[in-house]
Amino acid sequence: MYNLVLFCKTYRNDIDRLLILKKSIDKYNVDKIPFYICVPKKI
């Protein structure tokens, strides 16, 4: 169990922005805090 995680809820139409965010998290998340993404199957 983690005390802290990064969680992002987004929508299918925002995948491009999510990829930019993910690249930034990969680059700057030196503590390796888990990153979870939630995307609904349909809007």
mmCIF file as Biopython writes it, N, C-alpha, C and O atoms, coordinates in Angstrom:
data_model
#
loop_
_atom_site.group_PDB
_atom_site.id
_atom_site.type_symbol
_atom_site.label_atom_id
_atom_site.label_alt_id
_atom_site.label_comp_id
_atom_site.label_asym_id
_atom_site.label_entity_id
_atom_site.label_seq_id
_atom_site.pdbx_PDB_ins_code
_atom_site.Cartn_x
_atom_site.Cartn_y
_atom_site.Cartn_z
_atom_site.occupancy
_atom_site.B_iso_or_equiv
_atom_site.auth_seq_id
_atom_site.auth_asym_id
_atom_site.pdbx_PDB_model_num
ATOM 1   N N  . MET A ? 1  ? 0.845   -1.177 0.000   1.0 0.0 1  A 1 
ATOM 2   C CA . MET A ? 1  ? 0.000   0.000  0.000   1.0 0.0 1  A 1 
ATOM 3   C C  . MET A ? 1  ? 0.890   1.240  0.000   1.0 0.0 1  A 1 
ATOM 4   O O  . MET A ? 1  ? 1.871   1.321  0.740   1.0 0.0 1  A 1 
ATOM 5   N N  . TYR A ? 2  ? 0.533   2.187  -0.831  1.0 0.0 2  A 1 
ATOM 6   C CA . TYR A ? 2  ? 1.285   3.435  -0.928  1.0 0.0 2  A 1 
ATOM 7   C C  . TYR A ? 2  ? 0.613   4.523  -0.096  1.0 0.0 2  A 1 
ATOM 8   O O  . TYR A ? 2  ? -0.612  4.564  0.021   1.0 0.0 2  A 1 
ATOM 9   N N  . ASN A ? 3  ? 1.425   5.397  0.474   1.0 0.0 3  A 1 
ATOM 10  C CA . ASN A ? 3  ? 0.898   6.544  1.206   1.0 0.0 3  A 1 
ATOM 11  C C  . ASN A ? 3  ? 0.530   7.679  0.267   1.0 0.0 3  A 1 
ATOM 12  O O  . ASN A ? 3  ? -0.301  8.527  0.593   1.0 0.0 3  A 1 
ATOM 13  N N  . LEU A ? 4  ? 1.154   7.687  -0.895  1.0 0.0 4  A 1 
ATOM 14  C CA . LEU A ? 4  ? 0.944   8.765  -1.848  1.0 0.0 4  A 1 
ATOM 15  C C  . LEU A ? 4  ? 1.020   8.214  -3.260  1.0 0.0 4  A 1 
ATOM 16  O O  . LEU A ? 4  ? 1.923   7.442  -3.586  1.0 0.0 4  A 1 
ATOM 17  N N  . VAL A ? 5  ? 0.076   8.609  -4.092  1.0 0.0 5  A 1 
ATOM 18  C CA . VAL A ? 5  ? 0.108   8.261  -5.515  1.0 0.0 5  A 1 
ATOM 19  C C  . VAL A ? 5  ? -0.298  9.491  -6.317  1.0 0.0 5  A 1 
ATOM 20  O O  . VAL A ? 5  ? -0.899  10.422 -5.781  1.0 0.0 5  A 1 
ATOM 21  N N  . LEU A ? 6  ? 0.028   9.487  -7.578  1.0 0.0 6  A 1 
ATOM 22  C CA . LEU A ? 6  ? -0.447  10.511 -8.506  1.0 0.0 6  A 1 
ATOM 23  C C  . LEU A ? 6  ? -1.593  9.892  -9.293  1.0 0.0 6  A 1 
ATOM 24  O O  . LEU A ? 6  ? -1.455  8.804  -9.853  1.0 0.0 6  A 1 
ATOM 25  N N  . PHE A ? 7  ? -2.710  10.581 -9.334  1.0 0.0 7  A 1 
ATOM 26  C CA . PHE A ? 7  ? -3.901  10.048 -9.984  1.0 0.0 7  A 1 
ATOM 27  C C  . PHE A ? 7  ? -4.440  11.079 -10.962 1.0 0.0 7  A 1 
ATOM 28  O O  . PHE A ? 7  ? -4.613  12.247 -10.612 1.0 0.0 7  A 1 
ATOM 29  N N  . CYS A ? 8  ? -4.703  10.649 -12.176 1.0 0.0 8  A 1 
ATOM 30  C CA . CYS A ? 8  ? -5.220  11.557 -13.196 1.0 0.0 8  A 1 
ATOM 31  C C  . CYS A ? 8  ? -6.473  10.942 -13.815 1.0 0.0 8  A 1 
ATOM 32  O O  . CYS A ? 8  ? -6.433  9.847  -14.376 1.0 0.0 8  A 1 
ATOM 33  N N  . LYS A ? 9  ? -7.571  11.662 -13.702 1.0 0.0 9  A 1 
ATOM 34  C CA . LYS A ? 9  ? -8.806  11.264 -14.370 1.0 0.0 9  A 1 
ATOM 35  C C  . LYS A ? 9  ? -8.920  12.124 -15.619 1.0 0.0 9  A 1 
ATOM 36  O O  . LYS A ? 9  ? -8.847  13.351 -15.552 1.0 0.0 9  A 1 
ATOM 37  N N  . THR A ? 10 ? -9.097  11.477 -16.739 1.0 0.0 10 A 1 
ATOM 38  C CA . THR A ? 10 ? -9.174  12.195 -17.999 1.0 0.0 10 A 1 
ATOM 39  C C  . THR A ? 10 ? -10.230 11.543 -18.893 1.0 0.0 10 A 1 
ATOM 40  O O  . THR A ? 10 ? -10.905 10.595 -18.492 1.0 0.0 10 A 1 
ATOM 41  N N  . TYR A ? 11 ? -10.355 12.064 -20.088 1.0 0.0 11 A 1 
ATOM 42  C CA . TYR A ? 11 ? -11.316 11.546 -21.048 1.0 0.0 11 A 1 
ATOM 43  C C  . TYR A ? 11 ? -10.604 11.159 -22.328 1.0 0.0 11 A 1 
ATOM 44  O O  . TYR A ? 11 ? -9.488  11.609 -22.590 1.0 0.0 11 A 1 
ATOM 45  N N  . ARG A ? 12 ? -11.239 10.339 -23.107 1.0 0.0 12 A 1 
ATOM 46  C CA . ARG A ? 12 ? -10.623 9.831  -24.328 1.0 0.0 12 A 1 
ATOM 47  C C  . ARG A ? 12 ? -10.153 10.946 -25.255 1.0 0.0 12 A 1 
ATOM 48  O O  . ARG A ? 12 ? -9.147  10.785 -25.946 1.0 0.0 12 A 1 
ATOM 49  N N  . ASN A ? 13 ? -10.849 12.055 -25.282 1.0 0.0 13 A 1 
ATOM 50  C CA . ASN A ? 13 ? -10.479 13.159 -26.171 1.0 0.0 13 A 1 
ATOM 51  C C  . ASN A ? 13 ? -9.247  13.919 -25.689 1.0 0.0 13 A 1 
ATOM 52  O O  . ASN A ? 13 ? -8.690  14.722 -26.438 1.0 0.0 13 A 1 
ATOM 53  N N  . ASP A ? 14 ? -8.819  13.683 -24.468 1.0 0.0 14 A 1 
ATOM 54  C CA . ASP A ? 14 ? -7.667  14.387 -23.903 1.0 0.0 14 A 1 
ATOM 55  C C  . ASP A ? 14 ? -6.398  13.537 -23.860 1.0 0.0 14 A 1 
ATOM 56  O O  . ASP A ? 14 ? -5.461  13.868 -23.134 1.0 0.0 14 A 1 
ATOM 57  N N  . ILE A ? 15 ? -6.359  12.484 -24.602 1.0 0.0 15 A 1 
ATOM 58  C CA . ILE A ? 15 ? -5.210  11.580 -24.569 1.0 0.0 15 A 1 
ATOM 59  C C  . ILE A ? 15 ? -3.923  12.293 -24.967 1.0 0.0 15 A 1 
ATOM 60  O O  . ILE A ? 15 ? -2.869  12.020 -24.394 1.0 0.0 15 A 1 
ATOM 61  N N  . ASP A ? 16 ? -3.986  13.193 -25.927 1.0 0.0 16 A 1 
ATOM 62  C CA . ASP A ? 16 ? -2.778  13.929 -26.335 1.0 0.0 16 A 1 
ATOM 63  C C  . ASP A ? 16 ? -2.197  14.723 -25.172 1.0 0.0 16 A 1 
ATOM 64  O O  . ASP A ? 16 ? -0.985  14.718 -24.959 1.0 0.0 16 A 1 
ATOM 65  N N  . ARG A ? 17 ? -3.041  15.394 -24.432 1.0 0.0 17 A 1 
ATOM 66  C CA . ARG A ? 17 ? -2.579  16.152 -23.257 1.0 0.0 17 A 1 
ATOM 67  C C  . ARG A ? 17 ? -2.062  15.218 -22.171 1.0 0.0 17 A 1 
ATOM 68  O O  . ARG A ? 17 ? -1.090  15.528 -21.483 1.0 0.0 17 A 1 
ATOM 69  N N  . LEU A ? 18 ? -2.711  14.089 -22.025 1.0 0.0 18 A 1 
ATOM 70  C CA . LEU A ? 18 ? -2.272  13.114 -21.030 1.0 0.0 18 A 1 
ATOM 71  C C  . LEU A ? 18 ? -0.868  12.610 -21.351 1.0 0.0 18 A 1 
ATOM 72  O O  . LEU A ? 18 ? -0.060  12.431 -20.440 1.0 0.0 18 A 1 
ATOM 73  N N  . LEU A ? 19 ? -0.568  12.384 -22.600 1.0 0.0 19 A 1 
ATOM 74  C CA . LEU A ? 19 ? 0.765   11.921 -22.989 1.0 0.0 19 A 1 
ATOM 75  C C  . LEU A ? 19 ? 1.832   12.956 -22.648 1.0 0.0 19 A 1 
ATOM 76  O O  . LEU A ? 19 ? 2.935   12.600 -22.235 1.0 0.0 19 A 1 
ATOM 77  N N  . ILE A ? 20 ? 1.509   14.215 -22.817 1.0 0.0 20 A 1 
ATOM 78  C CA . ILE A ? 20 ? 2.441   15.280 -22.434 1.0 0.0 20 A 1 
ATOM 79  C C  . ILE A ? 20 ? 2.662   15.253 -20.917 1.0 0.0 20 A 1 
ATOM 80  O O  . ILE A ? 20 ? 3.795   15.352 -20.445 1.0 0.0 20 A 1 
ATOM 81  N N  . LEU A ? 21 ? 1.581   15.121 -20.170 1.0 0.0 21 A 1 
ATOM 82  C CA . LEU A ? 21 ? 1.684   15.037 -18.720 1.0 0.0 21 A 1 
ATOM 83  C C  . LEU A ? 21 ? 2.524   13.831 -18.307 1.0 0.0 21 A 1 
ATOM 84  O O  . LEU A ? 21 ? 3.386   13.943 -17.436 1.0 0.0 21 A 1 
ATOM 85  N N  . LYS A ? 22 ? 2.279   12.697 -18.922 1.0 0.0 22 A 1 
ATOM 86  C CA . LYS A ? 22 ? 3.013   11.466 -18.588 1.0 0.0 22 A 1 
ATOM 87  C C  . LYS A ? 22 ? 4.505   11.634 -18.840 1.0 0.0 22 A 1 
ATOM 88  O O  . LYS A ? 22 ? 5.313   11.187 -18.027 1.0 0.0 22 A 1 
ATOM 89  N N  . LYS A ? 23 ? 4.885   12.253 -19.923 1.0 0.0 23 A 1 
ATOM 90  C CA . LYS A ? 23 ? 6.303   12.492 -20.211 1.0 0.0 23 A 1 
ATOM 91  C C  . LYS A ? 23 ? 6.930   13.361 -19.127 1.0 0.0 23 A 1 
ATOM 92  O O  . LYS A ? 23 ? 8.055   13.109 -18.694 1.0 0.0 23 A 1 
ATOM 93  N N  . SER A ? 24 ? 6.207   14.370 -18.696 1.0 0.0 24 A 1 
ATOM 94  C CA . SER A ? 24 ? 6.700   15.247 -17.636 1.0 0.0 24 A 1 
ATOM 95  C C  . SER A ? 24 ? 6.848   14.484 -16.317 1.0 0.0 24 A 1 
ATOM 96  O O  . SER A ? 24 ? 7.848   14.641 -15.616 1.0 0.0 24 A 1 
ATOM 97  N N  . ILE A ? 25 ? 5.878   13.681 -15.988 1.0 0.0 25 A 1 
ATOM 98  C CA . ILE A ? 25 ? 5.952   12.886 -14.761 1.0 0.0 25 A 1 
ATOM 99  C C  . ILE A ? 25 ? 7.113   11.913 -14.830 1.0 0.0 25 A 1 
ATOM 100 O O  . ILE A ? 25 ? 7.838   11.747 -13.849 1.0 0.0 25 A 1 
ATOM 101 N N  . ASP A ? 26 ? 7.301   11.273 -15.959 1.0 0.0 26 A 1 
ATOM 102 C CA . ASP A ? 26 ? 8.425   10.348 -16.120 1.0 0.0 26 A 1 
ATOM 103 C C  . ASP A ? 26 ? 9.760   11.060 -15.916 1.0 0.0 26 A 1 
ATOM 104 O O  . ASP A ? 26 ? 10.694  10.504 -15.339 1.0 0.0 26 A 1 
ATOM 105 N N  . LYS A ? 27 ? 9.831   12.268 -16.387 1.0 0.0 27 A 1 
ATOM 106 C CA . LYS A ? 27 ? 11.086  13.029 -16.309 1.0 0.0 27 A 1 
ATOM 107 C C  . LYS A ? 27 ? 11.364  13.539 -14.893 1.0 0.0 27 A 1 
ATOM 108 O O  . LYS A ? 27 ? 12.501  13.466 -14.427 1.0 0.0 27 A 1 
ATOM 109 N N  . TYR A ? 28 ? 10.352  14.049 -14.211 1.0 0.0 28 A 1 
ATOM 110 C CA . TYR A ? 28 ? 10.559  14.746 -12.938 1.0 0.0 28 A 1 
ATOM 111 C C  . TYR A ? 28 ? 10.172  13.957 -11.692 1.0 0.0 28 A 1 
ATOM 112 O O  . TYR A ? 28 ? 10.426  14.415 -10.578 1.0 0.0 28 A 1 
ATOM 113 N N  . ASN A ? 29 ? 9.586   12.827 -11.844 1.0 0.0 29 A 1 
ATOM 114 C CA . ASN A ? 29 ? 9.176   12.013 -10.698 1.0 0.0 29 A 1 
ATOM 115 C C  . ASN A ? 29 ? 10.355  11.152 -10.220 1.0 0.0 29 A 1 
ATOM 116 O O  . ASN A ? 29 ? 10.358  9.933  -10.392 1.0 0.0 29 A 1 
ATOM 117 N N  . VAL A ? 30 ? 11.337  11.800 -9.627  1.0 0.0 30 A 1 
ATOM 118 C CA . VAL A ? 30 ? 12.554  11.103 -9.203  1.0 0.0 30 A 1 
ATOM 119 C C  . VAL A ? 30 ? 12.302  10.155 -8.039  1.0 0.0 30 A 1 
ATOM 120 O O  . VAL A ? 30 ? 13.074  9.219  -7.829  1.0 0.0 30 A 1 
ATOM 121 N N  . ASP A ? 31 ? 11.239  10.380 -7.284  1.0 0.0 31 A 1 
ATOM 122 C CA . ASP A ? 31 ? 10.896  9.501  -6.168  1.0 0.0 31 A 1 
ATOM 123 C C  . ASP A ? 31 ? 10.093  8.286  -6.614  1.0 0.0 31 A 1 
ATOM 124 O O  . ASP A ? 31 ? 9.754   7.431  -5.796  1.0 0.0 31 A 1 
ATOM 125 N N  . LYS A ? 32 ? 9.791   8.206  -7.892  1.0 0.0 32 A 1 
ATOM 126 C CA . LYS A ? 32 ? 9.050   7.066  -8.459  1.0 0.0 32 A 1 
ATOM 127 C C  . LYS A ? 32 ? 7.702   6.850  -7.780  1.0 0.0 32 A 1 
ATOM 128 O O  . LYS A ? 32 ? 7.325   5.725  -7.454  1.0 0.0 32 A 1 
ATOM 129 N N  . ILE A ? 33 ? 6.993   7.941  -7.576  1.0 0.0 33 A 1 
ATOM 130 C CA . ILE A ? 33 ? 5.647   7.866  -7.012  1.0 0.0 33 A 1 
ATOM 131 C C  . ILE A ? 33 ? 4.746   7.229  -8.072  1.0 0.0 33 A 1 
ATOM 132 O O  . ILE A ? 33 ? 4.763   7.668  -9.223  1.0 0.0 33 A 1 
ATOM 133 N N  . PRO A ? 34 ? 3.971   6.222  -7.723  1.0 0.0 34 A 1 
ATOM 134 C CA . PRO A ? 34 ? 3.111   5.570  -8.711  1.0 0.0 34 A 1 
ATOM 135 C C  . PRO A ? 34 ? 2.133   6.561  -9.349  1.0 0.0 34 A 1 
ATOM 136 O O  . PRO A ? 34 ? 1.579   7.435  -8.682  1.0 0.0 34 A 1 
ATOM 137 N N  . PHE A ? 35 ? 1.942   6.398  -10.642 1.0 0.0 35 A 1 
ATOM 138 C CA . PHE A ? 35 ? 1.062   7.270  -11.416 1.0 0.0 35 A 1 
ATOM 139 C C  . PHE A ? 35 ? -0.049  6.416  -12.007 1.0 0.0 35 A 1 
ATOM 140 O O  . PHE A ? 35 ? 0.202   5.478  -12.764 1.0 0.0 35 A 1 
ATOM 141 N N  . TYR A ? 36 ? -1.284  6.759  -11.646 1.0 0.0 36 A 1 
ATOM 142 C CA . TYR A ? 36 ? -2.450  6.015  -12.124 1.0 0.0 36 A 1 
ATOM 143 C C  . TYR A ? 36 ? -3.304  6.916  -13.005 1.0 0.0 36 A 1 
ATOM 144 O O  . TYR A ? 36 ? -3.442  8.115  -12.760 1.0 0.0 36 A 1 
ATOM 145 N N  . ILE A ? 37 ? -3.866  6.305  -14.029 1.0 0.0 37 A 1 
ATOM 146 C CA . ILE A ? 37 ? -4.704  7.040  -14.980 1.0 0.0 37 A 1 
ATOM 147 C C  . ILE A ? 37 ? -6.065  6.351  -15.043 1.0 0.0 37 A 1 
ATOM 148 O O  . ILE A ? 37 ? -6.159  5.125  -15.083 1.0 0.0 37 A 1 
ATOM 149 N N  . CYS A ? 38 ? -7.110  7.168  -15.049 1.0 0.0 38 A 1 
ATOM 150 C CA . CYS A ? 38 ? -8.466  6.651  -15.156 1.0 0.0 38 A 1 
ATOM 151 C C  . CYS A ? 38 ? -9.117  7.289  -16.390 1.0 0.0 38 A 1 
ATOM 152 O O  . CYS A ? 38 ? -9.231  8.511  -16.483 1.0 0.0 38 A 1 
ATOM 153 N N  . VAL A ? 39 ? -9.538  6.443  -17.329 1.0 0.0 39 A 1 
ATOM 154 C CA . VAL A ? 39 ? -10.183 6.921  -18.553 1.0 0.0 39 A 1 
ATOM 155 C C  . VAL A ? 39 ? -11.439 6.078  -18.778 1.0 0.0 39 A 1 
ATOM 156 O O  . VAL A ? 39 ? -11.344 4.856  -18.894 1.0 0.0 39 A 1 
ATOM 157 N N  . PRO A ? 40 ? -12.609 6.710  -18.841 1.0 0.0 40 A 1 
ATOM 158 C CA . PRO A ? 40 ? -13.819 5.933  -19.099 1.0 0.0 40 A 1 
ATOM 159 C C  . PRO A ? 40 ? -13.795 5.303  -20.495 1.0 0.0 40 A 1 
ATOM 160 O O  . PRO A ? 40 ? -13.205 5.852  -21.425 1.0 0.0 40 A 1 
ATOM 161 N N  . LYS A ? 41 ? -14.426 4.178  -20.622 1.0 0.0 41 A 1 
ATOM 162 C CA . LYS A ? 41 ? -14.501 3.521  -21.935 1.0 0.0 41 A 1 
ATOM 163 C C  . LYS A ? 41 ? -15.293 4.367  -22.922 1.0 0.0 41 A 1 
ATOM 164 O O  . LYS A ? 41 ? -14.914 4.489  -24.087 1.0 0.0 41 A 1 
ATOM 165 N N  . LYS A ? 42 ? -16.393 4.950  -22.454 1.0 0.0 42 A 1 
ATOM 166 C CA . LYS A ? 42 ? -17.233 5.798  -23.303 1.0 0.0 42 A 1 
ATOM 167 C C  . LYS A ? 42 ? -17.682 7.006  -22.500 1.0 0.0 42 A 1 
ATOM 168 O O  . LYS A ? 42 ? -17.805 6.939  -21.277 1.0 0.0 42 A 1 
ATOM 169 N N  . ILE A ? 43 ? -17.925 8.110  -23.193 1.0 0.0 43 A 1 
ATOM 170 C CA . ILE A ? 43 ? -18.401 9.324  -22.537 1.0 0.0 43 A 1 
ATOM 171 C C  . ILE A ? 43 ? -19.906 9.309  -22.479 1.0 0.0 43 A 1 
ATOM 172 O O  . ILE A ? 43 ? -20.514 10.246 -21.962 1.0 0.0 43 A 1 
#
